[in-house]
Amino acid sequence: MKLIKKILAAAAVIIIAAAVSIVPQTTALAVPPLLPPVFAIETAQEWLEKIAADEAFKSRAAFSDGEKAASDRLVELFAGLGFEEVTPETDPKPPISVEKTKPFENRTKAQSSNVVAILGGTKAFNGDGTRNEQRVIISASIYTENDSPGVSDNGSGLAVMLALAEYFRSKPPEFSVHFVAFGGGLYGADNYAPAAFENAADRRNTLLAAHLYRIGAGDNLYLYCDEYIREHDTFLRAGAGKSNIVLGTTPANKRTFSALSVYPYSHIGMSRENMFYMRSNVNSAMLFSASWDTTAVGDIWTESKTRPNIGGTSQDTLAKIEELYPDYSDKLNGAATILIRAMEDGDFVETMLLSYSNRKDLSIFRTTFWASLITLVLVIAAAFALSFWARRIAAKNKPAPKETPPPPKVAVFGDKYE
């Protein structure tokens, strides 16, 4: 009997071992392997240190001489990375180029310009012989508020953009990359978008348009793409996870009424130059640092729950950022890494095209005219509804009229009196 028990026990062990060896071991695949850092030249932090120390980037309010000086310096920095400086007379334009665009004006006729650096892709033609027009746009704004040193707002965005330009200059993707520095505040993006996304082919060939703003000075790094989940949003977040980059959680109650935004409401995720990408109905993204869950009204920017706002103030210096946010370099390099991981992924182009084809047609909301018109119609409809119900309530509460006795009968010849 003991021998039989030993034999059965041994058989059970063998069966269990065999079963374990047959069952697929999926546990190890649940957590994707972390990828190594991507920067081998200068990091975004080093670029920010350069910008903070460069006199050309001091006091660059929109449409000011300081902003013009910063634009000129950006052209020089791109040229130093191997982008050939061109003028309007340059013909043909080289595949790797940088230029200041034709000046545009604000309402007071002051002028500003954008800086556009183009890195041609390695795949010049498609399989059918047509030219490969696919591109990724990476942008950042040049200006800062008033006389602020502007290291966070928006030297940080420029630093990440320059780091990406340096990286891709040595490792160009198959599609072209357009690096755009917007001058003149929101005027720069408003001037750039109509020509950049003029027709359906331009919009389809724009695989991704990503804007970089105030990265570093904030509690969390955020990624915002659109008001509903898009394939390119999921793709970018997956790359962040593989690189162990922690992104802040977008608040559920972020919407605030506005007639002047992309939708009939607004929030900080759609309050910057990326709104012009959204209006153009292309795959868009914005990377920024803030404390979004503490933002109560509209696009009021809140950097931290516990620390003061410094972006766009006299305190917007590198020393203050280092004091308040010792981990700011992690956010800078994290933002750059998210874009590099995505753009180097073999599924990037296919996923971006899928996201574009599956987009919802919300074009009716994507101009201020229509948003304002819809708002006006809703207000008028609400006024009519209130007036209608007010009349109904008044009619219900109106006192019933008093009954008046019938008039006495008048005697007429031939009638009898009662």
N, C-alpha and C positions, 0 to 999 in steps of 0.2 A: 504493500500500500504506500509506504514511504517512497519507494522507487518510482511508482506511478506519479506521485505528487511532484517529485523532482523533475520527471520528464515533462509533465504538463507545464511547470513553471519555466523550464528552459524553452519550451515551445512558445510560450507566451512572450518571453523576452525576444525571441527571434522574430515573431510576427510583428511586435511593436517596432522593432528596429527596422524591419523591412518597410513597414507602413510609413515611418518617418522619412526613410530615404526616398520613397516614391512621391510623397506630398511635396508640391512645389514650395520652396522656401521664399515666400514673398515678403517676409518681415523686413528684411534688409533693404528692400526697394521702397519701403514706405517713405523714407527720408532721403531726398535726392542728395547726391554727393555735393559738397561745397566746392565751388570753383576757386582757383587761386586768383589773387589780385591781377588786374589787367595792365596797370601802368608800369612802363619800363623806362620812361623818359622823365618828364616833369609832372608832378601831380597837380591837381586843381588847387591844393593849398599853396603850392609854390607860385602859381599864377596869381592867386589873390594877394600874396605878399608883394609881388611885383607891382600890381595895380595900386595897392595901398601906398607904396613908396614912390610912385610915378607922379610928378607934378602935373603932367598932362591930364590926369584924371581927377584933379581937385576942382571942386565947385563947378559941376556940369549940369546946371538947371536946363530944362528943355528950352531949345531955341537960343541958348546963350552962346557967347564966344567960348566959354569953357567946354560946352558940349561939342562945339566944332573942333576944338583942340583935341578932345578925347577921340572923336571920330578919325581925325588925321593920325593919331597915335595908333589906333586899332589897325588902320591900313598898313602902317609900318610893321606892326607885330605880325600880322598875317604874311606880309612880304618876307619877314624874317623866317617864317616857317616854310617858305618855298612857294607861296602863292604869288603869281606874277601880277604886279600892279598894272591896271589898264585905265585908259581914259575913254571918253565917248568916241574918240577918233580911232581907237584900236580896232583893227579889222584884219583877219578874223580874231575873235576873242579866244585866248588860249584855254585849254581844258581845265587848267588850275589857275584861277585868277582871283583878284580882289579889286574892288572899286567902290567909290562913293557914288551913290545914285544921284540922279538929277534932283536938285533941291525942291522941296515942297513948302507950302506956307500954312501958317495958322490964321486965325481970324483977324489978327492984327498985322498980317503980312510979314511977320518974322519968318525966317527960313531955317530949315534943318535938312539933314540928309540921313539916309540909311547907309550902312556899310554891308556889302554882300561879297562873301568869299565863296567861290565854287570849286569843289574838288570833284573832278570828273571820275566816273566809275571805271572799273577795269573791263566791264562788258559794254563795249560801244554799240554793238548791234545785237538784235534779237535773232532767233533761229530763222525767221522768215526774211531776214535781210533789212528789216526796218530798224531805225535808230532806237536805241534803248533810252527812253526819256524818264525812266523811273528815278525818283529822288527821295531823299529825306531832308527835311528842313529843321535846323536847330537854331533857335533864336534866343536873344536876350536883349533887354533894353539898356541903352547907354546912359540916359539921364538919371539925375537924382533930384530930390526935393530941395529947392532953394539953394542954400550954401552948405548943405550937408556934405561931409567927406564921402558919403555914399559907398562905403566898403561893403556893407550888406546889401543895400538898395542902390544900384544893383551891380556893384562890382563883383559880387559873388556869382551872379549869373554869367557875367562876362568871363570870369575865371574858368568856370566849368566849360563854357563854350570853347575857349582857347585851348584848354586841356584836350578836349575832344578833337579839335582841329589838328593839334599836334599828333595825337594818337593815330587818327585816320590818314594823316598825310604819309605816315610810314607804313600803314596797313590799309590801303583803300579798299572799300567793298566793291561789289560789281555794279552797284547803282551809284549815282552821284549824290554828294552831300552838299547842301547849301547852308552856310553859316551866315546868319543875318543878325546884325546889330541895329536895333531900331533907335532912331533919333526922334526928338520932338515929342516925347511921351507917347500917348496912344495914337497920335497923328501918324507916327512912323508905320505902325502896323496897318492902320486904315489906308495909308497910301500904298503899301506893299501888296496887300491881299487881292485887290481887284485885278491887277495885272498877273499876279502869280497863279491865280485860280480862275482865269478868264473863261475857260471852257471845260466841258466834261472830261476831255482827255487830260488836261492839267490836273484836275481834281483826282482822277483815277490814278494817275502816275505819281501823285504825292503819297508815298507809302505811309509816311508819318510826318506830322509837323509838331515839334516839341518845343515848348517855351520854358526857359530857366529864369526863376525869379526869387530873390531873397533867400538864397540857400545857405544855411549855416546858422543864422541868428533866429532861432526858434526852438521850441521844445521838441518838435517832431519833423521828420521829412515826410512830405505828402506827395502822392501821385493822383492827379485828377484828369480824367479823360472826357466823360460825358455824363448825362443824367440817367443813363441806363447802361447796363453791363454790355460792353463791346468786346469782340474777340481780341482786339489789340490791347485793350486794358488788361484782360486776363493774361495775355502773353507777356506783357511787361512785368506784371506782378510775379509771375512764375519765375522769371529771370532774377528778380530781386530776391526771391526766396532761395534760389540756388546759390546766390552770392551772400546769403546770410545778412541781407539788408532789411532792417525793420522799418516798415512804413506806418505812419499814423493812420488811425481808423477814421474814415470820413463820417461825420455825424449824420444821423438819420434826419434830423430836423434842420437841415442847412438852408432850406429855401426861405427867401425873403422877397416880398412883393416888389417888383420894379417894372416899369414900362420901358426902360431904356437898355435892357440887357438882351442876351441871345434869346432867352425865354421870357415869359411875362413875370419872371422873378429873378433874383440874383443871389450870389454868395461869392466868397473870396476865390473859390475854385474857378469861376468864370469871369473874374473881374479884371483880368489883365489882358495883355496882347493876344493871348490864346482865344479870346472871344471872337476875334476876327477869323481864326481858323475854323471855329465852330460854325460861324455864320456861313462860311464857304463850304460847309458840309464835307470836310476832309477828316481823315483820322487825326485827331489832335490829342495832345497831352500837355500838362504843365507839372513841373517838379518845383516844389517850394517848401520852405520851412515856416512853421507857425504853430499856434495852439488852437486848432480850428474849433474844438469843442467849447472854447470860451468865447467865441465870436457870437455876439447876440443879434446884431443888426446889420443886414446887407453885407457890403464888402468892407466893413471896418476891419482893419488888420490887427490881429492880436498875436503877438509873438510867443507869449509865455503866460502860464498861470501865476507864476511867482516873481517873474523878472520884468523890468520895464521895457516898453518898446524903444528900440534905438534906431530902427530903420528910417532913413530920411530925416534924422535929427542931427544935432551937432555931436552927439555921442556915437554916431555911426562910424566908429574907427576900428581898426584891427585890434588894438589893445583892449578895447571894451568888449569886442566879440570874444577874444581869448579869455577875458575875465569872466564873462557871463556864461559862455558856452565852450568849455574846454574841449568838447567833442565835435566842434564845428567842422573840422577836417573830415570826419567820418561822413557827415552829410554831403559835403562837397564831392568827395570821391564816390560816395554811394550813388548820387545822382548821375555822375558820369558813367559809373559801372553799369547801371541799369540800362542805359542807352547802348553802351558797347555790347553787352551781353545779347541784347535783343537783335541788334543790327548784324552781329556775327553769327547768329543762329541760322542753321540751314533752313528752318521753316519760316524765317522772318517774312520774306516776300509773299509767300503763299498766304500766310496768316493775315498780313496787312490787306491784301487784295480781297480776302474773304470778309474781313471786317468792313471794308468799304462797300462791298456788294450787299451786305446784310444790314446796312445802316437804315434807320428809319428816316423817312422823308419829313423832316420838321421845318422845311424851308419857310413855311408861313410865319414861324416864330423868329426867323433868323435875320430880320431887319427891324430897326427901331420903328419904321413906318408902320409895319403890320402889327407889331406889338402894341404901339400906341393906338392904332385903329381898333384893335380887338378890345383894348382896355376901355376906350371911349364907348364902344357898342355895349359892353357889359355894364358900364355905369348907367347908360341911358336905359337899358333893359331893367336894371335894378330900380331905377327911379319910376318907371312905368308900373312895375310890379308893386312897389310900395304904394303908389297912388291908387292902384286898383284895389288893393286890400284895404286901404284906408277908407275908400268910398263904401266898400262892402260892410266894413265894421260900423261905419257911421249910419248906413241904411238899417242895419240890424238893431242898433241902439236908439233909433229914432222913435219917440213916443207915438203911440197910436192916436189918430185924430179923434176928438170927442164927437159922439153922435148927437146930431141936432134933431129936435122933434120935428115931425112933418108939419107943414103950415096948416092952419085951420081951414076947413072947407067953407067956401063962400056960397051963400044961397043964390040960386039962379032960378028964374021963372020956370015953374013946373016941378022944381025939386021940393022935397019935403024936408023940414028941419028935423033933426034928430031929437 
